[in-house]
Amino acid sequence: MVALTTLEVLPRSASIDNMANAATAIERKAPAKNHGRYHEHLRMQAIMRQARAFALFLDGKSLVEIAET
């Protein structure tokens, strides 16, 4: 299945007046205030989980035990 972008779907479902307004609304959308911090936090959590899994692996735990942890 191919995902369609907003601009590909919009012309099929909107009037000509709405299409002109939608393009400017999409361009003017401000970025979220915490967007960068949110993703940085998620990356840090993933790195910590990987480090914990690797430490368990080095301790001789099985993959099943690591997954359960």
C-alpha positions in Angstrom: 0.0 0.0 0.0 1.3 3.4 -0.9 0.9 6.2 1.6 -0.3 9.5 0.1 0.8 12.9 1.3 -1.7 15.6 2.4 -1.1 17.4 -0.9 -1.8 14.3 -2.9 -5.1 13.6 -1.1 -6.3 17.2 -0.8 -7.0 17.9 -4.5 -9.2 14.9 -4.8 -11.4 15.8 -1.8 -11.4 19.6 -1.6 -12.8 22.5 -3.7 -10.4 24.9 -5.5 -10.9 27.6 -2.9 -10.0 25.2 -0.1 -6.9 24.0 -1.9 -5.4 27.5 -2.1 -6.0 28.1 1.6 -4.7 24.7 2.6 -1.3 25.2 1.0 -0.7 28.4 3.0 -2.0 26.8 6.2 0.4 23.9 5.8 3.4 26.2 5.2 2.6 28.4 8.2 2.2 25.6 10.8 4.6 26.3 13.6 6.8 23.5 14.9 5.9 22.0 18.2 7.7 23.5 21.2 8.9 20.2 22.7 9.4 18.3 19.4 13.2 18.1 19.6 13.3 17.3 23.3 10.6 14.6 22.9 12.6 12.8 20.3 15.8 13.2 22.2 14.2 11.6 25.2 12.9 8.7 23.1 16.4 8.1 21.7 18.0 8.2 25.1 15.4 5.7 26.4 16.3 3.4 23.5 20.0 3.7 24.1 19.5 2.9 27.8 17.4 -0.2 26.9 20.1 -1.4 24.5 22.8 -0.9 27.1 20.8 -2.8 29.7 20.1 -5.7 27.2 23.8 -5.8 26.4 24.8 -6.0 30.1 22.3 -8.8 30.6 23.8 -10.6 27.6 27.3 -10.2 29.0 26.0 -11.7 32.3 25.1 -14.8 30.4 21.3 -14.3 30.3 19.4 -16.0 27.5 17.6 -13.9 24.9 14.2 -15.0 26.4 15.3 -13.7 29.8 16.6 -10.5 28.3 13.3 -10.0 26.5 11.3 -10.6 29.6 13.4 -8.1 31.5 
